[in-house]
Amino acid sequence: MDLATMPWLAQGGIIGGVIAALAGTMVYGFRLVYNGRLVPKSTVDELTKAAEQRVAAAEKQAAERAAEVAEYKAAWLASEKTRHEQDAQIGELMESSRTTITILRSIAPVPPGEARDVVAP
């Protein structure tokens, strides 16, 4: 049987064009599947679920880091407050020390020619 005598090809090429379009669509569909651009819904669902789990894990980790940052900031602020208190107390002690030295020097003056601060040999 000759291809030219087949009835579906003899009708002005309309049916042939439709068949060619269907064949082209089938080839394109197979190509999409082969290249991985067309996948089953179950695969898409699995990928979506995995992505959602990664996002949830990242959000959980970000929340933990934010809590850790808040703890470190609170500890740093407490440390700074303690340091400022310590600086103030040391300043008061230094002032008290200066006052005590001034009073002691005024009570017992040093005779002329003697050094007040002698370092022991």
ABEGO torsion letter per residue (X at the ends): XBAAABAAAABGGAAAAAAAAAAAAAAAAAAAAAAGABBBAAAAAAAAAAAAAAAAAAAAAAAAAAAAAAAAAAAAAAAAAAAAAAAAAAAAAAAAAAAAAAAAAAABBBBBGBBABBBBX
